[in-house]
């Protein structure tokens, strides 16, 4: 029988940063005080707490109630936040697997309980696995069924997953180890469905639970007083706030006014306009509010204009290239962004696996191995870079001429009436989906882009809808263009197929461009087959190069810092980890400062 590995965590490469007896993660303050309430603004609406439903508009943070075999950051982000490749046991006490990783066994802790006090068993984890296959988001369910051949309950505290033969072992153990665990008994008693919206929060074992809410106004998550895992080394120094409250607002203006008034007390700023002009209110002047720029070492969000490649004529790469030339980043930066942003050029900006220049070394070898799938220009030309524009006018005449030539090559010309038409005389018409809750700067940038397309003779419109309708249209891919983000990536995993793979492109909410590229599919498969981190990085570099070549997104700007403002009562470790700001994970409240702000009437 092949030798099996038993460990307190998992890394595909077998090396873990933290030893079995680690007392806590290196970046946390193990003595961080517990208590207090952090209040954060949110925009839009919500109608329930089933984060995993395909329909409806669930509260954004509703998944915080759940845990899995491996620990995660419940408010978002990988755990730990100082390494990309590691996972550490949480509900599981030990993970066991053979060297070929054809199966994995989780040996579970015997002290884990759901928030109602019932024990968490292997049967619950197996039930949840099957629930996601039967009722989960379609792209995820399909991915799981294609990779996991079975789940077996060995006993109440032992669960085995077996993986399909002939596929990459990459991320399979991480995937099943990261699956939330819900109570089988609760689902049977309530009759709840994972694929249906619900006002109920699923029964799970996490450190926080829903305490109070009013739809579309606020929700409060409180620390679970019966939580089993406060002393677990993965939790030491974390989950420090007694209550996390989200106040919902219709738009950014109302949200910011609430912060100025002390109704909310922490804000991550995403508006360059507000950062440049809005932070001069009395609480700032008195020093009651801290305004800080904290270095961000992670790749920025891949935000920008995304083309829905299922729609004609956006299924044509050259047309996407042409339309991207209508965007003037330099004008937007100076006129709307107060010269505070830098244009993103890569899907993994600033990381070691960002594609640069011509393909070299292992990346070149990988691309050469893919033969005719790789366009010749990808091998002979440098990685696609964003175009430059003149900042003095939104319509850059040079880029317009280039764009019109590209469109003409694809059969689209401007007729005597100034309309961009095809050979059948039909005018090109494009619709931009806009959510009413978006900030004014974002909307202004979209409106400027639409007007530029109109100048080109294209019947472009911007369709503004409320959050609930926008969410449903987003899931249904009912748009030609949308300004949103595509998740970045730091490792090869099956999640790349949900982000960029052809099989689930139409149904995946993580692939807003619905990209279906045989080249990208082949690179993802090659990445999954890598055996060393060096080879993995080369494959991710090739993926970045291919995504940029496909021109599915017009890259927007980014800021290389976290912009945060908060009432002077929150503190964080001196040395933050490279991959998370971690406000809701490992920051804490100074109670004396809080009491002083309350006594002076600064906070509501």
C-alpha positions, 0 to 999 in steps of 0.5 A: 500500500502506498505511504500516506501523509498525515498532517495538521494542514495541507500544501500541494507541495508538501511543505507547510509554513507553520509546524503542528504545534504552532500557537497562532499565526505570525501576523495576529496579536494573540493578546488582542482584546475582545469586544465592541462593535464595528459598524460598516456601511453597505450599498444596495439591498438584500432579501435573505441569508442563503448566500449559496442560492442561485436566485435572490439577493442574499446579504453579502456577508451571509456566508460568515456563519459557516466553517469547513475542514480547513480554516478560512477567513469568514469575511473573505480572503485566504487563511492564513493571510501570509502564505498562498499555498497552505491550508490548516485544519480547523473542523478537522484535527488531521488530514490524511492522504496518499502521495498520489492524492487519489483520496483524502480522509479528514479526521474530525475534532470531537468538540465541534458543535453547530450554533444550536449545540448539536455536534458536527459529524462526518454525516453532516459534511457528506450531506453538505457535499451532496447538497452542493452537487444537487442544489448548488450553483451550477458551475460549482456543482458541475466542477465537483461532479467531474472531479470527486467520484465519491464521499464516504462516512467511515464513522461519525468523525471520519470522512473520506473523499475519493477523486476521479482517475486521470485528472490533475490532483491540483486543489482537490484536497483544498476544494473539499477541505474548504466546503462549508459544513451545514447541519443535515438535521436542520435542513430536514427539519426546516425543509430549506433548499440550498438553491432557494432564497431564504430569510433563515441563516443556515445552521453551521458552526462558525464564530459569528451568527445573525443576531438582528436585521431589517431587510435593506436597512441593516444586519448584525452578526454577533460572536457566537457565545457557544462557539467551540473554537475560540482557543484553536490556534487558527483562531487565536488573535482573530474574531475580536469584535463582539458585533459586526453591523452593516448599515445599508444605504441606497447610494454612496452619498448617503453612506458617506454622510452616515460615516461623517455623522458617526452612524458607521465607524469604519470605512474602506474608501473606494472613491478617489473623489471623496478621498481627495475632497471629502475628508475635511469634516469636523471629526477629521479636523479634531483628530477623532477620525483616522485617515490612513493609506496602508500598503497593499501587497496583493494584486488589485481587483481586476475592475473594468469594462467587461464584454459579454462574449456570448453576445454578437458582435462581442464574440469577436476579439478584434471588435472587443479590441476596437471597442476598448480603444473608445475608453480613455483612461488618462482623461478619466484619471485626470477628470474623474479620479483626481490623478490618484489611480494607475492603469492596471495592465495585468490580471495579476498586477505586480505579482511574480506571475505577471506576464512581461515582455516576450515569453521566456524560459518555462513559460515559453516552453509551455506555450510552445507545447500547445502548438497551433492553439497559440496565436503566432503573435503571442510568441513574437509580440510582448504581452498586451498592454493597455493603450494610451490616450490624450487626457485633454478630451474623452475622445482620442482621435488617434485611437478612434481612427485605429478602432474604426479601422479594426471595425471595418476589417470585421465588416462594420463601417460608418454610413452617410448618416454617421451610424456604425452598420454591418453589411446588412445595414444594421446599426451596432447596438450595445447596452451597458448594465449599471446598478443604481447603487454604484458611486457617481464617479463610476457612473460618470466614467460609464456615461463618458464611455457610452458617449464616445461609442455614440460618437463612433456611430454605435447605438450604445445605451446605459441601463440603470437598474436597482440592486436586486434586478441588477444581481439577477441580470448579472447572474443571467448574463443579461448585458452586453457590457458591465463594469465589474471585476474578475477575481485575480489568481495566485495559484493553479486550482480547479477554481480557474475553470470557474473563472475562465473555463469554457465548460461553465462559462455561460453559467458561472457567476465568476466568469462575467465575460463568459470567456470560452477559449480553447487556448485558455482551457489548455493553459489551465489544464497545463497549470493543473498538471504542474508539480513545482511552484516554479512550473506553476508560476510559469503556467500562471504567467502564460494564463495572464498573457492569454487573458490579456490577448483575449481582450475580454476586459478594458482595464481600469485604474487601481490604487496600490494602497488600502484607503481606510478611515475610521474613528480612532478606537480601532487598532491592528498588528504593526506588521500586516500580512501581505494578502489581507487588510483583515479589518474584520478578522484580526483588528480589534477595538480599544475600549477606553478610546471608544468610551472617550468618543462616546462620552464626547458625543462623537459617536451615535 
